[in-house]
Amino acid sequence: MDHKSGFVNIVGNPNVGKSTLMNRLVGERISIITSKSQTTRHRIKGIVNSDRFQIVFSDTPGVVKPSYKMQEYMLEYSKSALADADVILYVTDTVEDFRKNSDFVEKVARSSAPVLLVINKIDLTTQEKLEALIDNWQALIPRAEFFPVSATENFNIDNLYKRILELLPEGEPYFPKDELTDLPARFFVNEIIREKILLHYEKEIPYSVEVGVEEFQEEEKRIEIRAVIYVERDSQKGIIIGHKGEALKKVGMEARKDIENFFGKSVFLNLYVKVQKDWRSREQDLKNFGYIQ
């Protein structure tokens, strides 16, 4: 059999550049990117196809100690990524404390899949510090192969990609060859809107927000979308809307432009804000928002 196919699952702590790396490897903007932690909440798959292989890259939420039920399910996504991986990319960077979340690192070390330990942001350190960091990680995951990279500068990504291809098992494609992801269009609308909220609001606001698409009507050249921004408290609703609705208007304008670029069509976007009290800790709400399958 000449064809290779497999799951390459990307795991690690928040703020180490996992989503930037994911987008580099896939060649498309699949995962949203901000400087805030917990930007990625779901397990997002990006599919790369050729005549010889299919790679299913999977970006998972950053590993955090759960403070509420939503984070418990986010952690489960990362744990499940260890179980079904053909190759594990454990992503860290040059400033992260290598002792952080040691229990999860131990699970990575015990997994049966090959581990490629990606040290991101090497443009921000020296060769001496990088070598010391590799020594520390090698003590934690002795069997890992190390790939120093800069995802933003696209440095050493090609060598990482080549090694992934070498490690892929032989097999038939898991998904149709014309698919870029297994997620529905509405999911990416949600994520684009949430990215703008992460970029424009501070403190607890972005982490208390979820987005749901209530209407998605697609025509040949135009898409009409009605989306709801859910918050946990009335005070948060006022902050999201802003004075005379200016804050919400800015989010809508920026999201609409990105949605148009994503789908290649003109978009009419209506945004509303609703209060859904304590949704991050309510099982039914988490199920409705797709955190519980």
Secondary structure, DSSP 8 states (H G I E B T S, - for coil): ---EEEEEEEEE-TTSSHHHHHHHHHTS--S---SSTT---S-EEEEEE-SSEEEEEEE-------SSHHHHHHHHHHHHHHHS-SEEEEEEESSS-TTTTHHHHHHHHH-SS-EEEEEE-GGGS-HHHHHHHHHHHHHHSTT-EEEE-BTTTTBSHHHHHHHHHHH--B---SS-TT-S-SS-HHHHHHHHHHHHHHHH--TTGGGG-EEEEEEEEE-SSEEEEEEEEEESSHHHHHHHH-GGGHHHHHHHHHHHHHHHHHHTSEEEEEEEEEE-TTGGG-HHHHHHTTS--
